[in-house]
Amino acid sequence: MTFVEKNAIRYFTFDIFKSAPVIHGIFTRHGGVSPEPWASLNLGGTVGDVRGRVIENRRRMFEAVDLPVESLYDAWQVHGDRIVVVNSPRPLEQRHEKADAIITSSNEVTLLMRFADCVSVFLCDPTKNVIGIVHAGWMGTVKKIALKTVQEMNRAFGSMPGNILAGIGPSIGPEQYEVGADVVKEIRRAFSEEAHRLLINKQNGTVYLNLWEANRIALMKAGVQKIEIAQISTAANTHDWYSHREEKGKTGRFGALIALR
């Protein structure tokens, strides 16, 4: 993993994509114009921040990676498993599609999603020149949206899972993500008992869930073999990242994007 800084903007890139035909980044909360509690590069438009500041933050983010903001395609993230296949940017006046994964083979599109504890999954098939981005909270993880997105890349573009590179970005870590009996029940249902032992950790009567490992297992089940995990906990590093859980909902959303070169 590598951190890049440009014009006070600081973002994370995956080493696994160094030779891939992509531009990508997961942006920290630094370098924007939003005040507390969203300080400062907030990309969330539904958290109470002023729209003009969010637009300026987005502009700065795109400028940092030399991409035109007009190339953007983003979605209304709803913790589901719907995947959209796109071939052109979303006109900024057009309403968002409800989806938690986006894939494309167009080099005229930049895929964008927003996070504050949920897992970002980046996908790239350098053979077919196909990319994807996934939003996976515990519900999306249980629904195995990462696995389904790989399958959709195969269906829509002929991507072979063995050729796909995957990056699992910063999210709430396995030592911070406390969950209740309802989530444990869903994890038991969705994953095998062997996998379940890797995902659930009980300490002093408290249960913690490892979203990183759960999504890695889902990707491997889909046939993806090359996976990099950032292993950065948003909840343990709120200086750099927004964390809905750690900041008790009074926070912003950091942006993550990927585009074909």
Secondary structure, DSSP 8 states (H G I E B T S, - for coil): -EEEEETTEEEEE-GGGTTSSEEEEEE-S-S----TTS-S----SSSS--HHHHHHHHHHHHHHTT--GGGEEE-B--SS--EEEESS---TTS---B-SEEEE--TT-EEEEEESSSEEEEEEETTTTEEEEEEE-HHHHHTTHHHHHHHHHHHHH---GGG-EEEE--B--TTT-EE-HHHHHHHHHHS-HHHHHHHEEEETTEEEE-HHHHHHHHHHHHT--EEEE---BTTT-TTTS--TTTTTT-S--EEEEEEE-
